[in-house]
Amino acid sequence: MALPAALIVLAVSACGERKDAGQAQPRGSTAATPFLPVVSVKELMDSTVDPAADGVWDAVGTVSSAKGVDHHQPRNAEEWQAVRRHAVTLAEAMNAVMVDGRHAAPAGTKAGLGEQEPAQIDAAIKANPAQFDQFATATRDVAVDIIAAIDRKDTEALMRLGGTLDDRCEACHVTYWYPNSPRPKT
């Protein structure tokens, strides 16, 4: 009986010693981190961020056609949950974007029309990592607001926040990917 009690005390005291284990380290910090970037920002955008954002943007809208006007929005618990999954994925993906050491694109990637070369994007991020993190944080924060709107089943807020999300995404894109393009209003 004493052995199980001793193990519980040992486990509890060990947990208390790691107060900072879940705290994020600042970008460029020499402190060890358990996070390892596996894919580039471009790959993370293509596989996770873009589909999640599209799931939020496609959730509400108005379509006029010869058949009339369709006000598209989530109408039941399952549809609201599906949109919420997209918003949660988007919020958490923005945390992943900020993992130190993540490159803009895979090695050998050529810039698209109007884009900077990936090495230029990497250099811009490295020159001012706090600014890059601010863009990601701002996008994450609007995703958190979108989750709250979804939880309230507030389609008007979801529509408005979808526009804010687009502005936040585009502000980062014109800063890093195609900086010679006009900046959106934010």
C-alpha positions in Angstrom: 0.0 0.0 0.0 2.9 2.4 0.7 4.5 1.8 -2.7 1.5 3.1 -4.7 1.2 6.1 -2.4 4.9 6.8 -2.8 4.6 6.6 -6.6 1.7 9.0 -6.6 3.7 11.5 -4.5 6.7 11.1 -6.8 4.6 11.6 -9.9 2.9 14.7 -8.5 6.2 16.3 -7.4 7.8 15.5 -10.8 4.9 17.2 -12.6 5.3 20.3 -10.4 9.0 20.6 -11.4 8.2 21.2 -15.1 6.2 24.4 -14.9 7.6 25.8 -18.1 7.3 22.6 -20.3 4.3 23.9 -22.1 5.5 27.5 -22.6 6.5 28.6 -26.0 10.0 29.8 -26.5 10.6 32.9 -28.5 11.7 32.4 -32.1 15.5 32.2 -32.4 15.8 31.2 -28.7 18.6 28.8 -27.8 16.2 26.9 -25.5 15.4 23.4 -26.7 12.0 22.9 -28.2 10.1 19.7 -28.9 8.8 21.1 -32.2 10.3 20.1 -35.5 9.1 21.6 -38.7 8.4 18.7 -41.1 7.1 20.6 -44.1 7.5 24.1 -45.5 5.1 27.0 -45.0 3.9 26.5 -48.6 3.2 22.8 -47.9 1.4 23.6 -44.6 -0.7 26.3 -46.5 -1.6 23.8 -49.3 -2.4 20.9 -47.0 -3.9 22.5 -43.9 -4.4 26.3 -43.9 -6.0 26.8 -47.3 -8.5 23.9 -47.0 -9.4 25.1 -43.4 -9.9 28.7 -44.5 -12.0 27.6 -47.5 -14.1 25.6 -45.2 -14.8 28.7 -43.1 -15.3 31.0 -46.2 -17.6 28.5 -47.9 -19.8 28.1 -44.8 -21.9 31.2 -45.3 -22.8 33.2 -48.4 -25.6 34.3 -50.7 -25.9 33.0 -54.2 -28.3 34.5 -56.7 -29.3 32.4 -59.7 -32.2 31.9 -62.1 -33.7 29.7 -59.4 -33.6 32.5 -56.9 -31.5 33.5 -54.0 -29.9 30.9 -51.7 -28.6 32.0 -48.3 -26.1 29.3 -47.6 -25.2 28.8 -44.0 -24.9 25.9 -41.5 -28.4 24.8 -40.6 -27.9 21.9 -38.1 -25.5 20.7 -35.5 -23.5 18.6 -37.9 -23.0 21.5 -40.3 -21.9 23.8 -37.5 -19.5 21.2 -36.2 -18.0 20.8 -39.6 -17.3 24.5 -39.9 -15.9 24.6 -36.4 -13.5 21.8 -37.3 -12.2 24.0 -40.1 -11.8 27.0 -37.8 -10.0 24.9 -35.1 -7.7 23.5 -37.7 -6.9 27.0 -39.0 -6.2 28.4 -35.5 -3.8 25.5 -34.6 -2.2 25.6 -38.1 -1.2 29.2 -37.4 0.6 28.0 -34.3 2.4 25.5 -36.5 3.4 28.2 -39.1 5.4 29.9 -36.3 7.6 26.9 -35.5 11.2 28.1 -35.8 13.2 26.7 -38.7 10.3 26.2 -41.1 11.3 27.2 -44.6 9.0 29.1 -47.0 8.9 26.3 -49.6 10.6 22.9 -50.3 14.1 23.0 -51.7 14.1 23.5 -55.5 10.7 25.3 -55.6 10.5 28.0 -58.2 8.7 31.2 -57.5 5.2 31.6 -59.0 4.2 34.5 -61.2 4.7 37.7 -59.2 6.2 35.9 -56.2 9.5 36.3 -54.6 11.9 33.3 -54.7 11.6 31.1 -51.6 15.1 32.0 -50.5 14.1 35.7 -50.5 11.0 34.8 -48.4 13.1 32.9 -46.0 15.5 35.8 -45.7 12.6 38.3 -45.1 11.2 36.0 -42.3 14.7 35.6 -40.8 15.3 39.3 -40.9 12.2 40.1 -38.9 10.7 36.9 -37.3 8.6 38.9 -34.9 6.7 40.5 -37.7 6.1 37.1 -39.4 4.8 35.8 -36.0 2.6 38.8 -35.7 0.9 38.0 -39.0 0.4 34.4 -37.9 -0.8 35.4 -34.5 -3.3 37.9 -36.0 -4.6 35.2 -38.3 -4.9 32.8 -35.4 -6.7 35.4 -33.3 -9.4 35.9 -36.0 -9.7 32.1 -36.2 -10.4 32.0 -32.5 -13.0 34.7 -32.9 -14.5 32.6 -35.7 -14.7 29.7 -33.3 -16.6 31.9 -30.9 -19.0 33.0 -33.6 -19.6 29.4 -34.6 -20.3 28.5 -31.0 -22.9 31.3 -30.9 -24.2 30.1 -34.3 -23.8 33.7 -35.4 -23.8 33.7 -39.2 -23.5 37.5 -39.5 -20.3 37.5 -37.4 -19.0 34.5 -39.3 -19.5 36.4 -42.6 -17.8 39.5 -41.2 -15.0 37.6 -39.7 -14.5 35.7 -43.0 -13.6 39.1 -44.5 -11.3 39.9 -41.7 -9.6 36.5 -42.2 -9.1 37.2 -45.9 -7.5 40.6 -45.0 -5.2 39.0 -42.5 -4.1 36.3 -44.9 -3.5 38.7 -47.7 -1.5 41.1 -45.5 1.0 38.4 -44.9 1.1 37.2 -48.5 1.8 40.7 -49.9 4.5 41.2 -47.3 6.4 37.9 -47.9 5.2 36.2 -51.1 4.5 39.1 -53.4 5.6 42.3 -51.8 5.4 44.4 -54.9 1.6 44.0 -55.0 -0.7 46.6 -53.5 -1.5 46.0 -49.8 -5.1 45.2 -48.8 -7.0 47.5 -46.5 -7.0 46.0 -42.9 
